[in-house]
Amino acid sequence: MLKKLLIILSIFCVLNFSLVSIEARAGGGSSGGGSGSSGGSSSTSYSHYDHTGQEGPYSSIISIVSFIGFTYFVLQVKRYYSRIKAKEAHWQLKKQMQTLDDQDEFWNNERIKKAVKESYYKIQEAWSNQDIETLKKYLTPDLLDAWTTKLNWYEYQGKRNILKNIRLIEQDVINLYDSKNDDEDYFWVYIEGKMDDHMIDENQRVIEKNTDIFIEYWKFKRQGQSILLDEIKQEDEMFL
């Protein structure tokens, strides 16, 4: 019985607390255009040894549970650090955005937040529904091509990514480029979100799932007074 419990705990640890997530969400949870942290802890414990001098199963269970707890702690610290760095980057950028807003209303912070929020929900819903026509309105042509290819690959594999209870927890503009040519303008946004993210097979069975909070960085390009998503980077790929 204890051996079975050890196996179950080990599998749970690998699948649910791996630093490499298995979620998909819009874009397949991957990065690219056209698309660590460290911590420490100390503890004192007493291990039970059987008559052969080897550690008993209870100590192994304690070790696994401790590892899960430590990994969860590291992930929480990492997320908090990313949020703080994003806030700092946004505040440093705020004065520049106010100056730009006086010259060009496109750079109004509240206006951008509203546009990003709309894009976030529309894009996630369209991805879940495999709605290419809607994605055309919110993605650059290069990113649309990449995502269409990925959705076609899912279809070939008999898989579909279903997203429900979609939430945008936090967003902040952290970087921008304002060119004399408006068509070259772009900005990066810190995105913190959460959703019920399920990958199902052709028999409607859930083969992957994730409900954790995630952090991504979205690059939007300007198109007139509108914005188009051009690139997504994962949390570990953006250094603020």
C-alpha positions in Angstrom: 0.0 0.0 0.0 2.8 2.4 0.9 4.7 1.6 -2.3 1.6 2.4 -4.3 1.2 5.7 -2.4 4.9 6.5 -3.1 4.3 6.0 -6.9 1.2 8.1 -6.9 2.9 11.0 -5.1 5.9 10.8 -7.4 3.7 11.0 -10.5 1.7 13.9 -9.0 4.9 15.7 -8.3 6.3 15.4 -11.8 3.0 16.3 -13.6 1.8 19.1 -11.4 4.9 20.8 -10.1 7.3 20.5 -12.9 9.0 23.9 -13.7 8.1 23.1 -17.4 4.4 23.4 -17.7 2.3 21.3 -20.0 -0.5 23.8 -20.6 -1.5 25.0 -24.0 -3.7 28.1 -24.0 -3.7 30.5 -26.9 -0.7 29.9 -29.1 -0.1 26.5 -27.5 1.7 27.9 -24.5 4.8 28.4 -26.6 6.9 31.4 -27.6 8.2 33.1 -30.6 7.2 35.6 -33.2 4.5 34.5 -35.3 3.4 33.1 -32.0 15.0 30.8 -12.7 14.7 31.7 -9.9 16.3 30.2 -6.8 15.3 29.7 -3.2 16.4 28.0 -0.1 14.8 26.2 2.8 16.0 24.3 5.8 14.2 21.7 7.9 14.9 19.2 10.6 13.3 15.8 10.4 13.7 12.4 11.9 13.9 9.4 9.5 12.6 6.0 10.3 15.0 3.2 9.5 13.9 -0.4 9.2 15.9 -3.3 10.6 18.1 -3.6 7.4 19.5 -0.1 8.0 17.7 1.5 5.1 15.2 4.3 5.2 11.6 3.2 5.6 8.8 4.2 3.2 7.5 6.9 5.5 10.7 8.9 5.1 10.4 8.7 1.3 6.8 10.0 1.5 8.0 12.9 3.7 10.8 13.7 1.2 8.4 13.8 -1.7 5.9 16.0 0.1 8.7 18.3 1.2 9.9 18.6 -2.3 6.4 19.4 -3.6 6.0 22.1 -0.9 9.4 23.6 -1.7 8.7 23.6 -5.4 5.4 25.3 -4.8 7.1 27.9 -2.6 9.7 28.6 -5.3 7.0 29.1 -8.0 5.1 31.5 -5.8 8.3 33.6 -5.1 9.1 33.5 -8.8 5.6 34.8 -9.7 5.8 37.5 -7.0 9.2 38.7 -8.3 8.0 38.8 -11.9 5.0 40.9 -10.8 7.1 43.4 -8.9 9.6 43.8 -11.8 6.7 44.4 -14.2 5.3 47.1 -11.9 8.7 48.8 -11.7 9.1 48.7 -15.4 5.6 50.2 -15.9 6.1 53.0 -13.4 9.4 53.9 -15.1 7.6 54.0 -18.5 4.5 55.9 -17.2 6.0 59.4 -17.6 7.1 58.7 -21.2 3.6 57.4 -22.0 2.0 60.6 -20.6 4.3 62.7 -22.8 3.5 60.6 -25.8 -0.2 60.7 -25.0 -0.1 64.5 -25.3 1.1 64.1 -28.9 -0.7 61.0 -29.9 -3.8 59.6 -28.1 -2.8 56.1 -29.2 -0.4 56.0 -26.2 -3.1 56.7 -23.6 -2.5 54.1 -20.9 -6.1 53.5 -20.1 -7.0 53.2 -23.8 -4.2 50.6 -24.2 -5.3 48.6 -21.2 -8.9 48.5 -22.6 -7.6 47.3 -26.0 -5.3 44.7 -24.5 -8.1 43.4 -22.3 -10.4 43.0 -25.2 -7.7 41.3 -27.3 -6.8 38.9 -24.5 -10.4 37.6 -24.1 -11.2 37.5 -27.8 -7.9 35.7 -28.6 -8.3 33.1 -25.9 -11.9 32.4 -26.9 -11.1 32.2 -30.6 -8.2 29.8 -29.9 -10.5 27.6 -27.9 -13.1 27.6 -30.6 -10.6 27.3 -33.4 -12.1 30.4 -34.8 -9.5 31.6 -37.4 -11.8 34.4 -38.7 -11.8 36.1 -35.3 -8.1 35.5 -34.9 -7.5 37.4 -38.1 -8.8 40.5 -36.5 -6.4 40.3 -33.5 -3.2 38.8 -34.8 -0.5 39.9 -37.2 -0.3 37.8 -40.4 2.9 36.1 -39.3 1.5 35.1 -36.0 -1.8 34.0 -37.6 0.1 31.7 -39.9 2.0 30.1 -37.1 -1.1 29.6 -35.0 -3.1 28.2 -37.9 -0.4 25.7 -38.5 -0.5 24.7 -34.8 -4.3 24.3 -34.8 -4.1 22.2 -37.9 -1.5 20.0 -36.3 -3.8 19.6 -33.2 -6.6 18.6 -35.6 -4.4 16.1 -37.3 -3.5 14.6 -33.9 -7.2 14.4 -33.0 -6.7 16.9 -30.2 -8.4 20.2 -29.2 -7.5 22.8 -26.6 -10.5 23.9 -24.6 -10.3 27.0 -22.4 -12.9 27.9 -19.9 -13.3 30.4 -17.0 -10.8 32.7 -18.7 -9.4 35.5 -16.4 -7.0 38.4 -16.9 -5.6 39.0 -13.5 -3.0 41.7 -14.2 -1.6 43.6 -17.2 1.0 46.4 -17.5 2.8 48.0 -20.4 6.5 47.4 -19.6 8.2 48.5 -22.9 7.4 50.5 -26.0 8.8 51.8 -29.2 7.4 55.0 -30.8 8.6 55.6 -34.3 8.0 58.5 -36.7 6.3 55.8 -38.8 3.2 54.8 -36.8 3.2 51.4 -38.5 6.5 50.6 -36.7 5.1 51.3 -33.2 4.9 48.4 -30.8 4.7 47.7 -27.1 5.2 44.8 -24.7 2.6 43.9 -22.0 3.1 41.9 -18.8 0.2 39.4 -18.7 -0.9 37.4 -15.7 -3.9 35.2 -16.3 -5.7 32.0 -15.2 -8.1 29.6 -16.9 -9.3 26.0 -17.0 -7.0 24.8 -19.7 -7.8 21.3 -21.0 -6.5 19.3 -23.9 -8.9 16.7 -25.1 -8.6 13.9 -27.6 -11.0 12.8 -30.3 -13.0 10.8 -27.7 -13.5 13.9 -25.6 -11.2 12.5 -22.9 -9.0 15.0 -21.0 -5.3 14.2 -21.7 -3.7 17.3 -20.3 -5.1 20.0 -17.9 -3.8 23.1 -16.1 -5.6 25.6 -13.9 -2.5 27.4 -12.5 -1.9 31.1 -12.8 0.5 31.9 -15.6 2.7 34.8 -16.7 3.4 35.7 -20.3 4.7 38.8 -22.2 2.6 39.9 -25.2 4.0 42.1 -27.9 1.4 44.2 -29.8 2.0 46.1 -33.0 0.2 49.2 -34.0 -2.2 49.2 -36.9 -3.7 52.7 -37.2 -5.4 53.2 -33.9 -5.8 49.4 -33.3 -3.4 46.8 -32.1 -2.5 43.3 -33.3 -0.8 40.6 -31.2 2.6 39.8 -32.8 4.5 37.7 -30.3 4.3 35.9 -27.0 7.2 35.2 -24.7 7.0 33.0 -21.6 8.0 34.1 -18.1 11.5 32.8 -18.3 12.2 34.4 -21.6 11.8 38.1 -20.7 14.4 39.8 -18.5 13.2 43.1 -17.0 
